[in-house]
Amino acid sequence: MKLTKRMVLLLCGITLAMVFGCGGGGGGSAASGEKIKIVYIPKDTVNPYFYAIDVGFKEAIDELGQENFEYLYTGPATAGPTDQIEYIEAAVQNKTNAIFVSANHDSALNRTLDDAREAGSKIFIMNQDIPGSETHRDAAIMPASFDNVGPLLIELMGQQLDYEGDFAILSATTDAPDQNTWIQGIKDALAGDSKYAGMNLIDVVYGDDQPEKSTTEMEALLTKYPNIKGVIAPTAAGIPACAKVLQTRRLTGQVKLTGLGLPSTMQEFVKDGTCESFALWNPPYEGYLAVYLVDAIVNQGYVPAPGSSFQAGKLGTVSVESDGQILTLKDLMVYDASNIDEYAPLF
């Protein structure tokens, strides 16, 4: 039987009702004595990166008391621009206090986000922002300053290539706000710094945040450009797929690879030399910070206005930037053979 959009929405609502309908009191966590309801909707449920953020949500909830929260991680299997709408609407129907969304498009969710806020839910964009649509959310939790991502990735690629040769980018989806920001940062650095004059960006392809399609796109790049020297994959689903292709084709050392990835999925490829180095931040910190933010809003009357700050457990005092963004870290971390074994067991 083929599910209609209405049927999918109904099923989402039933699932949320089952999760949030169990148990009554919340130990006084909210003014009403009810539990604080939090939903996190990732871009898709395939990319392992978002499970790392989920780990942070659960860690903070453990610290603040599981009896005080109802938390649900749910989302679409695909990363289409409007695929998350049903999940947002279902969360609103169940009077969720805070909805965190890793949006798949800059503006496709705007009307849905507005409706959710009007209904009383706080809306936070997670792991990125929605450029041009910032008025449709309450704040954005950022893993780090995105201004630094593109320049760092092109520098890591440059170091591996000795600043000479053709390279490509394997991204997630064409509409992903974070990916497009990073790609533009790479292009700006190429155009603006003579250090990269010998490097040539020959193509940008999209694996749709799916391991299988990322594998197919990587294979196609190697076939189409037999002289390619490197690939930047700023996606946690894409970079291990790229690494596996290089490993299988025995191209380790011949085609360089860097990007954004999880230490857990990249450990094998760093240790065998397929990927010399890659970057990331600390994804669990994002979910962790999110819970403390909501707790401050519900229990302390905190308003996440630019220039304000709140306490976020082990992360200390966290401030809201002038643009409504909240940074979990200032700078990215680089992972290589010197530290991969330390971080791989964590996320």
C-alpha positions as CSV (number, residue, x, y, z in Angstrom):
1,M,0.0,0.0,0.0
2,K,1.4,3.4,-0.9
3,L,1.3,5.9,1.9
4,T,-0.1,9.4,1.1
5,K,1.3,12.5,2.7
6,R,-1.7,12.7,5.1
7,M,-1.1,9.1,6.1
8,V,2.6,9.7,6.8
9,L,1.7,12.7,8.9
10,L,-0.8,10.7,10.8
11,L,1.7,8.0,11.5
12,C,4.2,10.5,12.7
13,G,1.7,12.0,15.0
14,I,0.8,8.6,16.4
15,T,4.5,7.8,17.0
16,L,5.1,11.1,18.8
17,A,1.9,10.7,20.9
18,M,3.1,7.3,22.0
19,V,6.5,8.6,23.0
20,F,5.2,11.8,24.7
21,G,2.0,10.4,26.0
22,C,3.7,8.0,28.4
23,G,4.2,9.3,31.9
24,G,2.8,12.5,33.4
25,G,4.8,14.6,35.8
26,G,8.3,15.8,35.1
27,G,9.6,16.4,38.6
28,G,8.9,20.1,38.4
29,S,11.2,20.6,35.3
30,A,8.7,23.0,33.7
31,A,6.5,25.6,35.2
32,S,3.4,23.4,34.5
33,G,5.1,20.4,36.2
34,E,5.2,18.6,32.8
35,K,8.2,17.1,31.1
36,I,10.1,19.3,28.6
37,K,9.4,17.9,25.2
38,I,12.3,18.0,22.7
39,V,12.4,16.7,19.1
40,Y,15.5,16.6,16.9
41,I,14.9,16.2,13.2
42,P,18.1,15.5,11.2
43,K,18.5,16.0,7.5
44,D,18.1,12.2,7.1
45,T,18.4,9.1,9.3
46,V,21.0,7.5,7.1
47,N,24.0,9.8,7.7
48,P,25.8,8.6,10.9
49,Y,26.9,12.1,11.7
50,F,23.5,13.0,13.1
51,Y,23.5,10.0,15.5
52,A,26.6,11.7,17.0
53,I,24.5,14.8,17.7
54,D,21.9,12.5,19.2
55,V,24.5,11.2,21.6
56,G,24.9,14.7,23.0
57,F,21.2,15.2,23.5
58,K,21.1,12.0,25.6
59,E,24.2,12.9,27.6
60,A,22.8,16.2,28.7
61,I,19.4,14.7,29.5
62,D,21.1,12.1,31.7
63,E,22.8,15.0,33.6
64,L,19.7,17.0,34.1
65,G,17.5,14.0,34.9
66,Q,15.7,11.8,32.4
67,E,12.5,12.2,34.4
68,N,12.5,15.8,33.4
69,F,12.4,15.3,29.6
70,E,10.7,13.6,26.7
71,Y,13.1,13.4,23.8
72,L,12.7,12.0,20.3
73,Y,15.1,11.6,17.4
74,T,13.1,11.3,14.2
75,G,13.3,12.3,10.6
76,P,13.1,11.3,6.9
77,A,15.3,8.6,5.2
78,T,16.0,11.0,2.4
79,A,17.3,14.6,2.4
80,G,14.8,16.3,0.2
81,P,14.1,20.0,0.7
82,T,10.6,19.4,2.1
83,D,11.0,15.9,3.5
84,Q,11.1,17.2,7.1
85,I,7.8,19.1,7.0
86,E,5.7,16.1,8.2
87,Y,7.9,15.6,11.2
88,I,7.8,19.2,12.2
89,E,4.0,19.3,12.0
90,A,3.7,16.1,14.0
91,A,5.9,17.6,16.7
92,V,3.8,20.7,16.9
93,Q,0.6,18.6,17.2
94,N,2.1,17.0,20.3
95,K,2.9,20.4,21.8
96,T,6.7,20.0,21.7
97,N,8.6,22.7,23.6
98,A,11.6,22.8,21.3
99,I,12.1,21.5,17.8
100,F,15.6,21.2,16.5
101,V,16.0,20.9,12.7
102,S,19.1,20.3,10.5
103,A,17.4,21.9,7.5
104,N,17.8,20.6,4.0
105,H,17.0,23.9,2.3
106,D,17.4,27.6,3.1
107,S,13.8,28.5,2.7
108,A,11.6,25.5,1.9
109,L,10.6,25.0,5.6
110,N,9.8,28.7,6.3
111,R,6.0,28.5,6.4
112,T,6.1,25.3,8.5
113,L,8.6,26.9,10.9
114,D,6.4,30.0,11.3
115,D,3.4,27.8,12.0
116,A,5.3,25.9,14.6
117,R,6.4,29.0,16.4
118,E,2.9,30.5,16.3
119,A,1.7,27.3,17.9
120,G,4.1,27.8,20.8
121,S,7.1,25.6,19.8
122,K,10.6,27.1,19.9
123,I,12.5,26.5,16.6
124,F,16.2,26.0,16.5
125,I,18.2,25.2,13.4
126,M,20.8,22.6,14.3
127,N,24.4,22.2,12.9
128,Q,24.0,25.1,10.5
129,D,21.8,28.1,9.8
130,I,19.3,29.0,7.1
131,P,20.9,31.9,5.3
132,G,18.3,34.5,4.3
133,S,15.6,32.9,6.4
134,E,17.0,33.6,9.9
135,T,13.8,35.4,11.0
136,H,11.9,32.1,10.8
137,R,13.9,30.5,13.7
138,D,14.6,31.4,17.3
139,A,18.4,30.7,17.1
140,A,20.8,28.4,15.3
141,I,23.2,26.0,17.1
142,M,26.4,25.9,15.1
143,P,29.2,23.3,15.5
144,A,31.8,26.1,14.8
145,S,32.1,29.2,12.8
146,F,31.3,28.2,9.2
147,D,33.5,31.0,7.9
148,N,36.5,28.8,8.8
149,V,35.4,25.6,7.2
150,G,36.0,26.3,3.5
151,P,39.4,27.9,4.0
152,L,40.5,25.0,6.3
153,L,39.4,22.3,3.8
154,I,41.2,23.9,0.9
155,E,44.3,24.2,3.0
156,L,44.2,20.6,4.0
157,M,43.8,19.6,0.4
158,G,46.6,22.0,-0.6
159,Q,49.0,20.5,1.9
160,Q,48.4,17.0,0.6
161,L,48.8,18.1,-3.0
162,D,51.8,20.3,-2.5
163,Y,49.4,23.0,-3.8
164,E,49.4,21.6,-7.3
165,G,46.8,19.7,-9.3
166,D,43.2,19.1,-10.2
167,F,40.7,18.3,-7.5
168,A,36.9,17.9,-7.1
169,I,34.3,18.3,-4.4
170,L,31.8,15.6,-3.5
171,S,29.1,17.3,-1.5
172,A,25.8,16.2,0.0
173,T,22.7,17.7,-1.6
174,T,22.5,20.6,-4.0
175,D,20.3,22.6,-1.6
176,A,22.1,22.0,1.7
177,P,22.8,25.4,3.2
178,D,25.9,24.3,5.2
179,Q,27.4,22.5,2.2
180,N,26.9,25.5,-0.1
181,T,28.5,27.8,2.4
182,W,31.6,25.6,2.7
183,I,31.9,25.2,-1.1
184,Q,31.7,28.9,-1.6
185,G,34.4,29.3,1.0
186,I,36.6,26.9,-0.9
187,K,36.0,28.8,-4.1
188,D,36.7,32.2,-2.5
189,A,40.0,30.9,-1.0
190,L,41.0,29.6,-4.4
191,A,40.3,32.9,-6.1
192,G,41.7,35.1,-3.4
193,D,45.0,33.4,-2.3
194,S,47.9,33.1,-4.8
195,K,49.1,30.1,-2.7
196,Y,46.4,28.0,-4.5
197,A,47.2,29.2,-8.0
198,G,48.4,25.8,-9.0
199,M,45.2,24.0,-7.9
200,N,42.2,23.7,-10.1
201,L,38.6,22.8,-9.0
202,I,37.3,20.7,-11.9
203,D,33.9,19.6,-10.7
204,V,31.4,19.6,-7.8
205,V,29.2,16.5,-7.6
206,Y,26.5,15.5,-5.1
207,G,26.1,12.2,-3.2
208,D,22.8,13.3,-1.6
209,D,24.1,12.4,1.9
210,Q,23.8,8.7,0.9
211,P,26.7,6.3,1.1
212,E,25.6,4.4,-2.1
213,K,25.2,7.5,-4.2
214,S,28.4,9.0,-2.9
215,T,30.2,5.8,-3.9
216,T,28.7,6.0,-7.4
217,E,29.7,9.7,-7.7
218,M,33.2,9.0,-6.6
219,E,33.6,6.2,-9.1
220,A,32.3,8.5,-11.8
221,L,34.8,11.2,-10.9
222,L,37.7,8.8,-11.2
223,T,36.5,7.6,-14.5
224,K,35.7,11.0,-15.9
225,Y,38.9,12.6,-14.7
226,P,41.8,10.0,-14.9
227,N,44.3,12.7,-13.9
228,I,42.4,13.9,-10.8
229,K,44.7,14.4,-7.8
230,G,42.3,15.0,-4.9
231,V,38.8,15.1,-3.6
232,I,37.2,17.2,-0.8
233,A,34.1,15.5,0.7
234,P,32.6,17.9,3.3
235,T,30.0,15.3,4.3
236,A,30.2,12.5,7.0
237,A,28.3,10.2,4.7
238,G,30.4,10.9,1.7
239,I,34.0,10.9,2.9
240,P,34.1,7.3,4.1
241,A,32.4,6.3,0.8
242,C,35.1,8.1,-1.1
243,A,37.8,6.5,1.0
244,K,36.5,3.0,0.4
245,V,36.5,3.6,-3.3
246,L,40.1,4.7,-3.2
247,Q,41.1,1.8,-1.0
248,T,39.3,-0.7,-3.2
249,R,40.9,0.7,-6.4
250,R,44.3,0.7,-4.7
251,L,44.7,4.5,-5.3
252,T,45.9,5.3,-1.8
253,G,48.5,8.0,-2.1
254,Q,47.7,8.6,-5.8
255,V,44.4,10.5,-5.2
256,K,44.3,12.5,-2.0
257,L,41.2,12.9,0.2
258,T,40.1,15.2,2.9
259,G,36.8,16.7,4.1
260,L,34.5,16.6,7.1
261,G,34.0,13.2,8.8
262,L,33.6,11.2,11.9
263,P,36.7,9.7,13.5
264,S,34.8,6.5,14.1
265,T,34.1,5.9,10.4
266,M,37.4,7.3,9.2
267,Q,39.8,5.6,11.6
268,E,40.5,2.7,9.2
269,F,41.3,5.0,6.3
270,V,43.6,7.3,8.3
271,K,45.6,4.4,9.7
272,D,46.2,2.8,6.2
273,G,47.0,6.2,4.6
274,T,43.9,6.5,2.3
275,C,43.1,9.8,4.1
276,E,46.0,11.7,5.6
277,S,43.8,14.2,7.5
278,F,40.3,15.5,7.7
279,A,38.4,18.0,9.9
280,L,35.4,18.2,12.1
281,W,34.2,19.7,15.4
282,N,32.6,17.8,18.2
283,P,29.0,16.8,17.1
284,P,27.9,15.5,20.5
285,Y,28.5,19.0,21.9
286,E,25.7,20.4,19.7
287,G,23.0,18.1,21.1
288,Y,24.4,18.6,24.6
289,L,24.3,22.4,24.3
290,A,20.8,22.2,22.9
291,V,19.3,20.5,26.0
292,Y,20.9,23.0,28.4
293,L,19.5,25.8,26.2
294,V,16.0,24.5,26.3
295,D,16.3,23.9,30.1
296,A,17.3,27.5,30.6
297,I,14.4,28.7,28.5
298,V,11.8,26.6,30.2
299,N,13.0,26.7,33.8
300,Q,14.8,30.0,34.0
301,G,12.9,32.2,31.6
302,Y,16.0,32.7,29.5
303,V,15.5,34.4,26.1
304,P,18.3,33.6,23.6
305,A,18.7,37.1,22.4
306,P,21.9,38.3,20.7
307,G,24.5,39.2,23.3
308,S,22.9,37.1,26.1
309,S,24.4,34.0,27.6
310,F,23.5,30.8,29.5
311,Q,25.2,28.0,31.4
312,A,25.6,24.8,29.4
313,G,27.1,22.3,31.8
314,K,30.6,21.2,31.0
315,L,30.7,23.7,28.1
316,G,30.5,26.6,30.6
317,T,29.0,29.9,29.7
318,V,27.8,30.1,26.1
319,S,26.8,33.3,24.4
320,V,24.5,34.1,21.5
321,E,26.2,35.8,18.6
322,S,24.8,39.0,17.0
323,D,23.3,37.0,14.2
324,G,21.4,34.6,16.6
325,Q,23.9,31.8,16.1
326,I,25.3,29.9,19.1
327,L,28.8,28.3,18.6
328,T,29.7,25.1,20.3
329,L,33.4,25.6,19.4
330,K,35.3,28.5,17.8
331,D,37.6,26.4,15.6
332,L,37.5,23.0,13.9
333,M,39.6,20.1,14.9
334,V,41.9,18.3,12.5
335,Y,42.1,14.5,12.8
336,D,45.1,12.5,11.5
337,A,47.2,9.6,12.5
338,S,48.4,11.4,15.7
339,N,44.9,11.6,17.3
340,I,42.5,9.4,15.4
341,D,42.7,6.5,17.9
342,E,41.8,8.9,20.7
343,Y,38.6,10.3,19.2
344,A,37.4,7.3,17.2
345,P,35.8,5.6,20.2
346,L,33.9,8.8,21.1
347,F,32.0,9.6,17.8
